[in-house]
């Protein structure tokens, strides 16, 4: 085969669809007739099956508490008002509100009034929470060294991002950080998102949050996410705000400008970049 | 205005005939999760069919007298009312919604008759009649309407199925985008548009992407057009910089409030279209807009005014047709299961959207797609793609392996387009078809040439 026509000067880059290194897209798949080959069709089916399983895989709070080590020992486990997965998927409003026993449990806690409440939420992929311990192992000591008072973590099932507002409010926390499983893609079923909200209370809008997305070893690695979140939390506390005005003055481009800060699964999200839509 | 209720059949019908149109439309809508989320759906299967029966008896004139969203409160309503063509409506003016369905499906209503009626049909009338149509009705009726648009290629002709080549990349890497473009061209995709969803909002990067696409099209003399799907305000800036913008993209919705959530209003869309026209890149037809829509967008931005999502989707087409678009694309399954729960609901919505758009005179395409938290898979997409191909859809998406690695959802692949063309005996846009053969990418019978041998012949034209 002769060389592809990549020698011409100018902007147009090398034309080598075989070169899958330049894109994670499924290029150069080959065909049989007009159809995909057996291998390609089954590889796709496997990736989709993994993503589907991730959406429906239940959260195991005990294992998570174990993985969090000492920091997890006083964790409270709560659930949203979306009692099962089907309800969770069709009623985002219910996924953003605490079941009654959760309100009572949080209101009775001794560590109310902390600087930061941490919520570990299943969202659309409970598997993503596997990356939370590595992130918190860096972030928590750093915040504590800065003098932050941290509430014991809250583990939340069938949770949307907005559930953090009610949790933060019940705990009387100044800030809430929600670590939540993002909508699984075919490439990765375990991307973790982090949403930060100043002065959490029921009814906060997504424009009032900051988001760091695609946290996983092959995406934004947990140590790098910890750096970014440390910066965002510090600035949010110093300037007493979160959301668009905070983002505008931070260099979020380096942490992935595809992160949706305020977008549910709308066409606007389509324009802006990946919709993680656990919110 | 004639507001006589239809014939009263029983007590429940009496209730429906005194019901406002907005509620009646919602109750009559085939079941979908978004209307349930909004608390608008019928509460039983019988209630839904009863509402359809009552809706069938409503005079079309009532839709002119009773906007589902008040004229004073919504500029989309004002657009719909003020641009209504009474002359085109005259032949329909005596009809009920049920009569309208019967007429649409009759042999009297050929493509020319339907096209002539389009300016007299409001989006709400289109939505209403779609609600009393079965899937086969939606397909057969849509297949009668040809909405042909022209730029470098001609899209929407009978016997043709075009595609948007969607070469997205998670970081807008030029080499990565090019790899997907070449892969798509090799597999016969891209005759409607080569359109990138950029990951970035950065204006300089958007300008580079615009230049990249224009250069590829120019260098290989590809009879297609380019689009960088960014916000309309960014595109206006790109045009002001003199960048080679073929098509202006914007997501639109069916209410003023939902459009505001997208950061647009009608005046801004007019400004954008004027800016694109000033470049003179498509002087023949003046079709320079590319709109995307999708059921549920108004509810998701809290601007649905208690109207059902399918009626609001039709109103988005009311917005689109004021701007003579080159392409309109309903991104049907992207929004998620809280609006369209499963494959069945997505398939129904895709057929409704295509029908309503065509009835209103729009060059409708469809992103046959779903997300991973939907109860849907590629088998459902095969069904919808096949049905839309049979119904004469103007274009569908071509994504490498159906897996959009930037937007994280699944659409249709380059192979899927070839499948639909092969099964349904459809061909690419004529200019593009000739180009494929000229470049040796297809043989004289229109079949793809094997393997990678075709690639070296994708050589610069100059």
Interface residues (C-beta under 8 A of the other chain):
Chain A: X1 X2 X3 X4 X5 X8 X10 X11 X12 X13 X14 X15 X16 X17 X18 X19 X20 X22 X23 X24 X25 X26 X27 X28 X29 X31 X33 X34 X35 X36 X40 X44 X45 X47 X48 X51 X52 X54 X55 X89 X90 X91 X92 X93 X124 X183 X184 X185 X186 X187 X253 X257 X258 X264 X265 X266 X267 X268 X270 X271 X272 X273 X274 X275 X276 X277
Chain B: X33 X36 X37 X167 X168 X169 X170 X171 X173 X174 X175 X176 X177 X178 X179 X180 X182 X183 X186 X187 X197 X199 X200 X201 X202 X208 X211 X212 X215 X216 X219 X229 X230 X231 X249 X251 X253 X261 X262 X292 X293 X294 X296 X297 X300 X301 X331 X334 X335 X336 X337 X338 X341 X371 X372 X373 X377 X378 X399 X400 X401 X402 X403 X405 X406 X407 X408 X409 X410 X413 X415 X418 X419 X421 X422 X448 X452 X453 X455 X456 X458 X459 X460
